[in-house]
């Protein structure tokens, strides 16, 4: 098994890609502003910055300090939070198909965890337990890191675990995460 980051943000030599973070920060500001139904001028005023500066942040032309980013997000009704990074290990099932296992079980907002989605070419309603079981079995056995992060909720996975029809290699690779989530003896926690 090999380990790979989900969406690497590093250039050659391990130097962080500053452009990526400026654009990502801009996207977050824009998303927060739209979710709050605020115009740029209103958010800029509420956060103590100018509209032109906020526009530069939103378009990735300028990067705010952490304090300024927190102030802007707070004015839109959001907060900065520290979240562990998820990395993936790649394995190969007995039939030769690759699968991926995260370093931790992700949590999804309910609207995404119970959404109607298309997974590996098939439509599923994740609010329906039977369809979620089918989708999770397909995702754990053949989904890529992006699919897993977008559609698999750790708590819902643990709840379905004993019912999932999985190849032995996939079940063995995911089992430590499930045991840890359940707080079983011998797990990491």
ROLUMDREN-892880 format. One line per 4 residues: number of its first residue (from 1); their letters; for each residue y negated, z, x of N, C-alpha, C, O. Coordinates in nm, 3 decimals, decimal comma. Atoms other than C-alpha are relative to their C-alpha. Layout:
NUM	a	Y Z X Y Z X Y Z X Y Z X  ...
***
This chain:
1	xxxx	0,118 0,000 0,084 0,000 0,000 0,000 -0,124 0,000 0,088 -0,127 0,064 0,193  0,124 0,005 -0,075 -0,349 -0,077 0,121 -0,113 0,051 -0,087 -0,109 0,037 -0,209  0,111 -0,057 0,073 -0,675 0,089 0,023 -0,120 -0,093 0,010 -0,152 -0,143 0,117  0,120 0,083 0,002 -0,982 -0,108 -0,083 -0,103 0,063 -0,091 -0,068 0,121 -0,193
5	xxxx	0,103 -0,053 0,088 -1,318 -0,001 -0,226 -0,020 -0,093 -0,119 -0,001 -0,214 -0,107  0,032 0,081 0,118 -1,410 -0,120 -0,575 -0,143 -0,048 0,015 -0,236 0,031 -0,002  0,133 0,055 -0,013 -1,706 -0,350 -0,517 -0,073 0,054 0,122 -0,162 0,138 0,107  0,061 -0,050 -0,123 -1,804 -0,290 -0,155 -0,148 -0,033 0,004 -0,189 -0,143 -0,033
9	xxxx	0,144 0,019 -0,010 -2,176 -0,246 -0,095 -0,044 -0,001 0,145 -0,160 0,027 0,176  0,031 -0,002 -0,141 -2,158 -0,277 0,282 -0,001 -0,139 0,058 0,080 -0,224 0,023  0,003 0,123 -0,078 -2,257 -0,561 0,509 0,092 0,020 0,119 0,153 0,125 0,134  -0,080 -0,013 -0,122 -2,075 -0,629 0,834 -0,047 0,120 0,082 -0,166 0,148 0,090
13	xxxx	0,034 -0,114 -0,085 -2,062 -0,326 1,061 -0,016 0,130 -0,076 -0,053 0,231 -0,015  0,008 -0,124 0,077 -2,061 -0,069 0,778 -0,141 0,043 -0,035 -0,162 0,158 -0,075  0,138 -0,033 0,034 -2,439 -0,082 0,722 -0,020 -0,023 -0,149 0,014 -0,130 -0,201  0,021 0,018 0,144 -2,536 -0,024 0,358 -0,089 -0,121 -0,029 -0,186 -0,147 0,041
17	xxxx	0,076 0,116 0,044 -2,666 -0,334 0,181 -0,117 0,050 -0,086 -0,098 0,078 -0,204  0,117 -0,054 0,068 -3,018 -0,220 0,086 -0,039 -0,085 -0,120 -0,083 -0,031 -0,222  0,033 0,089 0,111 -3,076 -0,525 -0,135 0,084 0,032 -0,122 0,033 0,035 -0,234  -0,089 -0,035 0,111 -2,775 -0,434 -0,347 -0,053 0,124 -0,073 -0,062 0,125 -0,196
21	xxxx	0,044 -0,125 0,063 -2,907 -0,080 -0,406 -0,134 -0,015 -0,068 -0,157 0,047 -0,172  0,128 0,024 0,065 -3,259 -0,199 -0,485 0,020 -0,071 -0,133 -0,041 -0,035 -0,234  -0,028 0,073 0,124 -3,123 -0,444 -0,744 0,073 0,090 -0,100 0,044 0,087 -0,220  -0,075 -0,090 0,088 -2,880 -0,185 -0,883 -0,093 0,104 -0,061 -0,082 0,135 -0,180
25	xxxx	0,098 -0,096 0,050 -3,162 0,069 -0,913 -0,090 -0,063 -0,105 -0,121 -0,001 -0,207  0,083 0,071 0,097 -3,377 -0,187 -1,089 0,071 -0,021 -0,131 0,013 -0,004 -0,238  -0,081 0,020 0,120 -3,097 -0,263 -1,332 0,011 0,132 -0,077 0,004 0,132 -0,200  -0,010 -0,130 0,067 -3,059 0,112 -1,405 -0,130 0,037 -0,070 -0,128 0,087 -0,183
29	xxxx	0,129 -0,030 0,064 -3,431 0,155 -1,474 -0,018 -0,084 -0,126 -0,059 -0,033 -0,231  0,014 0,090 0,113 -3,431 -0,147 -1,701 0,093 0,043 -0,115 0,052 0,044 -0,231  -0,097 -0,043 0,101 -3,118 -0,027 -1,883 -0,048 0,129 -0,069 -0,040 0,140 -0,192  0,050 -0,125 0,057 -3,266 0,322 -1,932 -0,120 -0,026 -0,090 -0,131 0,032 -0,199
33	xxxx	0,120 0,031 0,080 -3,595 0,178 -2,057 0,037 -0,066 -0,132 -0,017 -0,031 -0,237  -0,043 0,068 0,123 -3,423 -0,051 -2,308 0,072 0,097 -0,093 0,050 0,093 -0,215  -0,071 -0,097 0,083 -3,194 0,230 -2,429 -0,097 0,096 -0,068 -0,071 0,143 -0,179  0,103 -0,088 0,056 -3,506 0,442 -2,487 -0,098 -0,075 -0,089 -0,190 -0,015 -0,144
37	xxxx	0,090 0,085 0,079 -3,675 0,150 -2,669 -0,145 0,015 0,045 -0,236 0,029 -0,036  0,135 -0,015 -0,056 -3,974 0,178 -2,437 -0,044 -0,129 0,069 0,038 -0,201 0,127  0,059 0,109 -0,076 -4,203 -0,088 -2,299 -0,030 0,053 0,140 -0,041 0,174 0,161  0,028 -0,041 -0,138 -4,275 -0,086 -1,926 -0,123 0,089 0,008 -0,121 0,192 0,077
41	xxxx	0,124 -0,078 -0,008 -4,628 0,045 -1,978 0,021 0,142 -0,049 -0,031 0,237 0,010  -0,025 -0,134 0,055 -4,506 0,337 -2,190 0,083 0,085 0,096 0,053 0,202 0,118  -0,084 -0,075 -0,094 -4,234 0,437 -1,943 -0,077 0,032 0,127 -0,065 0,142 0,182  0,081 -0,023 -0,121 -4,470 0,398 -1,648 -0,096 0,116 -0,023 -0,107 0,205 0,061
45	xxxx	0,094 -0,106 0,031 -4,728 0,620 -1,815 0,070 0,135 -0,013 0,023 0,235 0,040  -0,074 -0,126 0,021 -4,471 0,883 -1,919 0,058 0,055 0,130 0,079 0,176 0,142  -0,060 -0,046 -0,126 -4,329 0,896 -1,566 -0,101 0,016 0,113 -0,065 0,054 0,224  0,103 -0,019 -0,101 -4,661 0,902 -1,381 -0,005 -0,108 0,107 -0,042 -0,081 0,221
49	xxxx	0,008 0,111 -0,095 -4,637 0,561 -1,216 -0,073 -0,116 -0,069 -0,102 -0,108 -0,188  0,068 0,114 0,062 -4,809 0,227 -1,275 0,103 -0,099 -0,054 0,218 -0,101 -0,012  -0,089 0,101 0,057 -4,662 -0,057 -1,480 0,042 -0,101 0,106 0,157 -0,144 0,107  -0,036 0,098 -0,104 -4,676 -0,293 -1,181 0,102 0,057 0,098 0,191 -0,015 0,144
53	xxxx	-0,098 -0,063 -0,088 -4,487 -0,045 -0,964 0,136 0,009 -0,068 0,239 -0,020 -0,007  -0,126 -0,006 0,073 -4,225 0,009 -1,233 0,063 -0,139 -0,007 0,185 -0,152 0,008  -0,052 0,137 0,002 -4,190 -0,369 -1,264 0,062 -0,037 0,134 0,168 -0,100 0,139  -0,054 0,029 -0,134 -4,138 -0,395 -0,888 0,133 0,072 0,020 0,225 0,017 0,081
57	xxxx	-0,127 -0,073 -0,008 -3,866 -0,127 -0,910 0,107 -0,073 -0,082 0,219 -0,094 -0,034  -0,096 0,065 0,089 -3,697 -0,303 -1,203 0,050 -0,133 0,054 0,163 -0,173 0,027  -0,038 0,130 -0,055 -3,692 -0,634 -1,018 0,056 0,009 0,143 0,084 -0,093 0,206  -0,059 -0,019 -0,132 -3,561 -0,483 -0,693 -0,089 -0,039 0,115 -0,042 -0,057 0,227
61	xxxx	0,093 0,036 -0,107 -3,874 -0,573 -0,497 -0,046 0,123 0,077 -0,099 0,112 0,188  0,046 -0,126 -0,058 -3,946 -0,209 -0,422 0,103 0,108 -0,034 0,167 0,101 -0,139  -0,094 -0,109 0,025 -3,733 0,106 -0,393 -0,076 0,132 -0,010 -0,154 0,165 0,079  0,068 -0,129 0,015 -3,855 0,442 -0,526 0,068 0,109 0,082 0,181 0,093 0,126
65	xxxx	-0,063 -0,118 -0,060 -3,794 0,778 -0,364 0,096 0,057 -0,104 0,089 0,020 -0,221  -0,093 -0,064 0,093 -3,518 0,987 -0,520 -0,077 0,080 -0,105 -0,040 0,080 -0,223  0,083 -0,077 0,093 -3,783 1,212 -0,675 -0,062 -0,091 -0,107 -0,061 -0,058 -0,225  0,062 0,094 0,095 -3,960 0,913 -0,834 0,105 -0,059 -0,094 0,080 -0,072 -0,214
69	xxxx	-0,107 0,053 0,085 -3,632 0,766 -0,960 0,039 0,102 -0,106 0,057 0,068 -0,223  -0,034 -0,105 0,095 -3,546 1,099 -1,121 -0,106 0,016 -0,106 -0,074 0,035 -0,224  0,112 -0,014 0,094 -3,890 1,122 -1,282 -0,001 -0,114 -0,101 -0,024 -0,092 -0,220  -0,001 0,116 0,091 -3,864 0,768 -1,428 0,116 0,011 -0,098 0,099 -0,009 -0,218
73	xxxx	-0,116 -0,012 0,089 -3,514 0,823 -1,563 -0,018 0,116 -0,098 0,019 0,103 -0,214  0,025 -0,114 0,087 -3,613 1,165 -1,702 -0,094 -0,039 -0,114 -0,073 0,000 -0,229  0,095 0,043 0,102 -3,907 1,008 -1,887 0,066 -0,091 -0,105 0,020 -0,099 -0,219  -0,073 0,087 0,094 -3,661 0,761 -2,046 0,111 0,076 -0,072 0,180 0,020 -0,157
77	xxxx	-0,102 -0,080 0,067 -3,430 1,046 -2,150 0,134 0,002 0,071 0,237 0,031 0,009  -0,123 0,001 -0,079 -3,172 1,016 -1,871 -0,016 0,091 0,121 -0,126 0,139 0,149  0,006 -0,079 -0,122 -3,084 1,209 -1,556 0,085 -0,065 0,106 0,179 -0,139 0,077  -0,082 0,044 -0,113 -2,950 1,128 -1,214 0,121 0,092 0,008 0,109 0,212 -0,015
81	xxxx	-0,121 -0,082 -0,010 -2,593 1,247 -1,165 0,083 -0,045 0,120 0,083 -0,163 0,156  -0,090 0,029 -0,110 -2,351 1,266 -0,876 0,139 -0,024 -0,056 0,193 0,059 -0,130  -0,132 0,037 0,052 -2,023 1,091 -0,950 0,087 -0,045 0,116 0,045 -0,127 0,198  -0,087 0,042 -0,111 -1,726 1,057 -0,715 0,030 -0,150 -0,005 0,047 -0,208 -0,111
85	xxxx	-0,031 0,141 -0,014 -1,661 0,707 -0,589 0,150 -0,020 -0,027 0,232 0,064 0,010  -0,140 0,033 0,025 -1,338 0,544 -0,704 0,041 -0,111 0,094 -0,020 -0,218 0,097  -0,057 0,103 -0,087 -1,136 0,356 -0,445 0,139 -0,031 -0,052 0,200 0,050 -0,121  -0,131 0,043 0,050 -0,816 0,166 -0,513 0,098 -0,026 0,112 0,062 -0,074 0,220
89	xxxx	-0,111 0,031 -0,088 -0,483 0,142 -0,341 0,077 -0,114 -0,066 0,102 -0,111 -0,186  -0,074 0,115 0,053 -0,294 -0,185 -0,382 0,148 0,019 0,030 0,186 0,048 0,143  -0,145 -0,008 -0,017 0,080 -0,173 -0,438 0,064 -0,129 -0,048 -0,003 -0,215 -0,105  -0,074 0,118 0,045 0,348 -0,431 -0,509 0,123 0,049 -0,075 0,202 0,128 -0,022
93	xxxx	-0,116 -0,037 0,082 0,604 -0,393 -0,788 0,124 -0,072 0,051 0,115 -0,164 0,133  -0,127 0,059 -0,043 0,971 -0,483 -0,743 0,005 -0,150 -0,024 0,072 -0,223 0,049  0,000 0,144 0,029 0,905 -0,824 -0,900 -0,102 -0,077 0,083 -0,120 -0,197 0,063  0,096 0,066 -0,088 0,639 -0,898 -0,637 -0,143 -0,002 -0,051 -0,233 -0,046 0,020
97	xxxx	0,136 0,000 0,054 0,337 -0,853 -0,864 -0,081 0,116 0,056 -0,032 0,228 0,065  0,086 -0,108 -0,050 0,046 -0,657 -0,721 -0,052 0,086 -0,115 -0,067 0,040 -0,228  0,065 -0,091 0,095 -0,098 -0,354 -0,900 -0,094 0,088 0,079 -0,084 0,096 0,202  0,102 -0,083 -0,066 -0,384 -0,116 -0,825 0,001 0,141 -0,059 0,024 0,159 -0,179
101	xxxx	0,004 -0,140 0,042 -0,412 0,264 -0,840 -0,131 0,061 0,049 -0,162 0,050 0,168  0,127 -0,060 -0,042 -0,747 0,449 -0,838 0,022 0,132 0,074 0,128 0,194 0,064  -0,005 -0,127 -0,071 -0,821 0,750 -0,619 -0,020 0,118 -0,094 0,012 0,231 -0,060  0,018 -0,103 0,103 -0,911 0,945 -0,934 0,002 -0,069 -0,136 -0,022 -0,189 -0,146
105	xxxx	-0,002 0,056 0,135 -0,880 0,897 -1,309 -0,143 -0,007 -0,053 -0,212 0,095 -0,060  0,137 0,013 0,052 -1,205 0,759 -1,452 -0,011 0,048 -0,145 0,089 0,051 -0,218  0,031 -0,034 0,139 -1,366 0,879 -1,776 -0,095 -0,107 -0,052 -0,184 -0,152 0,019  0,085 0,101 0,062 -1,526 0,632 -2,014 -0,076 0,060 -0,116 -0,028 0,156 -0,178
109	xxxx	0,068 -0,043 0,123 -1,788 0,682 -2,284 0,089 -0,039 -0,119 0,157 -0,142 -0,113  -0,086 0,031 0,116 -1,614 0,691 -2,625 -0,014 -0,143 -0,052 0,086 -0,204 -0,092  0,019 0,136 0,052 -1,767 0,358 -2,729 0,077 -0,103 0,082 0,121 -0,205 0,029  -0,079 0,091 -0,084 -1,593 0,188 -2,433 0,148 0,034 -0,004 0,232 -0,055 -0,003
113	xxxx	-0,141 -0,044 0,000 -1,273 0,395 -2,441 0,072 -0,044 -0,127 0,194 -0,061 -0,126  -0,060 0,035 0,129 -1,215 0,298 -2,806 -0,046 -0,136 -0,050 -0,042 -0,162 -0,171  0,056 0,131 0,037 -1,361 -0,054 -2,803 0,109 -0,104 -0,029 0,227 -0,082 -0,002  -0,086 0,119 0,014 -1,209 -0,387 -2,901 -0,025 -0,080 0,127 -0,139 -0,114 0,159
117	xxxx	0,013 0,066 -0,130 -1,139 -0,564 -2,572 0,103 -0,111 0,015 0,204 -0,115 -0,057  -0,099 0,099 -0,039 -0,964 -0,864 -2,426 0,044 0,037 0,141 -0,036 0,042 0,234  -0,058 -0,044 -0,126 -0,733 -0,758 -2,146 0,108 -0,097 0,041 0,205 -0,119 -0,033  -0,098 0,094 -0,053 -0,543 -1,009 -1,935 0,037 -0,107 -0,103 0,153 -0,142 -0,121
121	xxxx	-0,017 0,109 0,095 -0,593 -1,276 -2,202 0,045 0,039 -0,140 0,069 -0,050 -0,222  -0,045 -0,044 0,132 -0,492 -1,065 -2,504 -0,099 0,101 -0,059 -0,151 0,186 0,014  0,095 -0,090 0,066 -0,712 -0,884 -2,759 0,070 0,129 -0,043 0,183 0,128 -0,093  -0,051 -0,132 0,039 -0,661 -0,511 -2,821 -0,113 0,080 -0,064 -0,230 0,065 -0,029
125	xxxx	0,091 -0,098 0,056 -0,828 -0,247 -3,035 0,041 0,134 0,061 0,141 0,192 0,021  -0,037 -0,121 -0,071 -0,827 0,057 -2,806 -0,010 0,126 -0,087 0,038 0,232 -0,047  0,002 -0,113 0,093 -0,900 0,284 -3,104 0,136 0,018 -0,067 0,166 0,125 -0,118  -0,136 -0,006 0,056 -0,548 0,204 -3,228 0,095 0,044 0,110 0,107 -0,023 0,213
129	xxxx	-0,085 -0,060 -0,104 -0,302 0,421 -3,034 0,108 -0,096 0,051 0,131 -0,105 0,171  -0,105 0,093 -0,039 -0,024 0,160 -3,034 -0,055 -0,115 0,084 0,006 -0,154 0,183  0,061 0,108 -0,078 -0,254 -0,117 -2,913 -0,052 0,051 0,134 -0,045 -0,019 0,235  0,045 -0,058 -0,128 -0,403 0,116 -2,650 0,119 0,017 0,094 0,107 -0,009 0,214
133	xxxx	-0,120 -0,016 -0,083 -0,049 0,192 -2,525 0,038 -0,135 0,063 0,068 -0,141 0,182  -0,033 0,133 -0,053 0,020 -0,183 -2,489 -0,102 -0,045 0,105 -0,066 -0,099 0,209  0,105 0,041 -0,094 -0,316 -0,246 -2,320 0,011 0,077 0,131 0,000 0,018 0,238  -0,011 -0,081 -0,121 -0,272 0,043 -2,076 0,122 -0,040 0,083 0,115 -0,045 0,205
137	xxxx	-0,120 0,043 -0,075 0,082 -0,069 -1,984 -0,031 -0,130 0,075 0,007 -0,145 0,191  0,036 0,127 -0,064 -0,053 -0,419 -1,911 -0,098 0,023 0,115 -0,084 -0,035 0,223  0,102 -0,026 -0,103 -0,353 -0,286 -1,717 0,057 0,071 0,122 0,028 0,032 0,235  -0,056 -0,073 -0,113 -0,160 -0,039 -1,503 0,094 -0,087 0,080 0,105 -0,072 0,202
141	xxxx	-0,094 0,087 -0,069 0,098 -0,303 -1,421 -0,060 -0,121 0,066 -0,002 -0,173 0,162  0,052 0,125 -0,055 -0,129 -0,597 -1,349 -0,153 -0,010 0,002 -0,207 -0,112 0,044  0,146 0,007 0,004 -0,499 -0,511 -1,396 -0,062 0,021 0,136 -0,010 0,094 0,220  0,075 -0,018 -0,124 -0,748 -0,538 -1,116 -0,090 0,122 -0,010 -0,103 0,180 -0,118
145	xxxx	0,089 -0,118 0,001 -0,988 -0,258 -1,016 -0,109 -0,005 -0,107 -0,135 0,096 -0,172  0,107 0,010 0,098 -1,268 -0,388 -1,239 0,052 0,022 -0,142 -0,011 0,091 -0,221  -0,059 -0,018 0,132 -1,040 -0,407 -1,545 0,037 0,146 -0,024 0,013 0,199 -0,132  -0,040 -0,140 0,013 -0,905 -0,057 -1,482 -0,122 0,088 -0,024 -0,119 0,175 -0,112
149	xxxx	0,120 -0,081 0,018 -1,254 0,092 -1,447 -0,068 -0,026 -0,134 -0,130 0,064 -0,191  0,067 0,036 0,126 -1,378 -0,091 -1,757 0,075 0,047 -0,124 0,013 0,071 -0,227  -0,077 -0,022 0,122 -1,091 -0,009 -1,994 0,092 0,121 -0,005 0,137 0,158 -0,113  -0,095 -0,111 0,001 -0,874 0,286 -1,886 -0,075 0,133 0,010 -0,146 0,159 0,107
153	xxxx	0,058 -0,133 0,000 -0,989 0,636 -1,978 0,107 0,099 0,044 0,217 0,099 -0,010  -0,097 -0,092 -0,057 -0,817 0,911 -1,778 0,066 0,093 -0,101 0,188 0,111 -0,097  -0,056 -0,093 0,097 -0,773 1,156 -2,066 0,093 -0,072 -0,097 0,201 -0,022 -0,128  -0,085 0,076 0,092 -0,636 0,890 -2,302 0,126 -0,049 0,070 0,232 -0,057 0,008
157	xxxx	-0,117 0,041 -0,076 -0,404 0,767 -2,028 0,100 0,114 0,011 0,219 0,095 -0,013  -0,088 -0,116 -0,016 -0,261 1,116 -1,965 0,069 0,031 -0,133 0,187 0,067 -0,137  -0,056 -0,027 0,133 -0,210 1,161 -2,340 0,112 -0,099 -0,034 0,208 -0,062 -0,102  -0,100 0,104 0,028 -0,009 0,834 -2,357 0,109 -0,012 0,106 0,208 -0,082 0,085
161	xxxx	-0,080 0,022 -0,120 0,164 0,866 -2,019 0,150 -0,010 -0,027 0,215 -0,105 0,017  -0,146 -0,005 0,019 0,516 0,957 -2,135 0,052 -0,116 -0,085 0,172 -0,144 -0,084  -0,041 0,112 0,086 0,521 0,661 -2,377 -0,020 -0,137 0,063 0,023 -0,238 0,006  0,032 0,129 -0,060 0,406 0,389 -2,138 0,122 -0,065 0,066 0,186 -0,004 0,152
165	xxxx	-0,110 0,073 -0,067 0,669 0,128 -2,045 -0,052 -0,063 0,129 -0,117 -0,168 0,127  0,053 0,044 -0,129 0,593 0,085 -1,674 0,113 -0,024 0,099 0,214 0,045 0,095  -0,096 0,018 -0,110 0,784 -0,055 -1,377 0,004 0,128 0,085 -0,096 0,198 0,095  -0,018 -0,123 -0,078 0,919 0,225 -1,154 -0,107 0,016 0,110 -0,160 0,125 0,128
169	xxxx	0,099 -0,010 -0,109 0,683 0,144 -0,863 -0,138 0,037 -0,054 -0,209 0,116 0,008  0,130 -0,029 0,061 0,378 0,154 -1,091 -0,002 0,145 -0,049 -0,098 0,218 -0,022  -0,007 -0,138 0,049 0,487 0,479 -1,259 -0,007 0,099 0,117 -0,081 0,198 0,110  -0,001 -0,091 -0,116 0,555 0,644 -0,920 -0,138 0,009 0,065 -0,181 0,116 0,107
173	xxxx	0,130 0,002 -0,066 0,218 0,538 -0,781 -0,107 0,073 -0,082 -0,195 0,137 -0,025  0,099 -0,063 0,087 0,018 0,665 -1,083 0,034 0,146 -0,030 -0,055 0,223 -0,066  -0,045 -0,133 0,039 0,223 0,984 -1,138 -0,079 0,115 0,064 -0,111 0,210 -0,006  0,078 -0,112 -0,057 0,033 1,207 -0,887 -0,134 0,022 -0,071 -0,176 0,136 -0,088
177	xxxx	0,127 -0,013 0,072 -0,294 1,135 -1,072 0,021 0,068 -0,135 -0,058 0,153 -0,175  -0,030 -0,058 0,131 -0,136 1,223 -1,406 0,036 0,147 0,016 -0,010 0,231 -0,062  -0,037 -0,141 -0,024 0,018 1,542 -1,267 -0,122 0,085 0,034 -0,136 0,198 -0,013  0,123 -0,073 -0,034 -0,314 1,644 -1,118 -0,084 0,026 -0,125 -0,134 0,137 -0,144
181	xxxx	0,079 -0,015 0,123 -0,492 1,583 -1,450 0,061 0,104 -0,093 -0,011 0,175 -0,163  -0,069 -0,097 0,084 -0,231 1,794 -1,629 0,003 0,139 0,062 0,042 0,236 -0,003  -0,002 -0,128 -0,069 -0,267 2,071 -1,372 0,140 0,049 0,031 0,165 0,169 0,037  -0,140 -0,036 -0,026 0,104 2,062 -1,294 0,017 0,053 0,141 -0,057 0,014 0,232
185	xxxx	-0,025 -0,052 -0,134 0,243 2,258 -0,999 0,032 -0,114 0,098 0,098 -0,212 0,063  -0,024 0,102 -0,102 0,251 2,059 -0,677 -0,105 -0,110 0,001 -0,102 -0,196 0,089  0,107 0,101 -0,002 -0,054 1,849 -0,771 -0,109 0,048 0,093 -0,108 0,162 0,138  0,106 -0,029 -0,096 -0,366 1,838 -0,553 -0,089 0,118 -0,040 -0,135 0,192 0,046
189	x	0,100 -0,099 0,042 -0,579 2,072 -0,765 0,042 0,142 0,014 -0,034 0,233 -0,018
***
